[in-house]
């Protein structure tokens, strides 16, 4: 398993080692021991899975407020997505900056998104399945979002179409307007 840093502190790309032979392949998608060896002390408590039927579906940008904030380990197991994390930690030198990466069933990459980041993805193909681990349960009272096309953030989504959105995501506020209790360094 290869774990590499990105341009934004805390966001990590995880690339499982693929072992293959004439039957197919095998990989460890998560190893607590290997994460601890890399200095990542997490306790995941739930696995989630989503299915998106059509290319151009956009889910996000989502996060949960403290004390129910979530770290996520995201992977795409069918199709392909453009996965994005946005730094929303007040006082962070990268506040409002974003990191995006293609995750797909073919490349098998994963993205580790810590607390203090909003998360979203756009499907690059039809029939997409995304799976992710979280270290905190869903808490509707702490659920928040940021509009996907916030000009302050300026995410460069790879497909230039009007995305398929949920009613909740269509009405999400901007980064300036959203409720946020994340402080850099806490």
Secondary structure, DSSP 8 states (H G I E B T S, - for coil): -EEEE-SSTT-EEEE---EEETTEEE--S--HHHHHHTT------EEEEEEE-STTBEEEEEEE-TTS---EEEEEEESEEEEEEEE--BT-TTTT-EEEEEEETTT-EEEEE-TTEEEEEEESSSSEEEEEEESS---GGGEEE--TT-TTT----SS-S--B--HHHHT---TTTS----BTT-
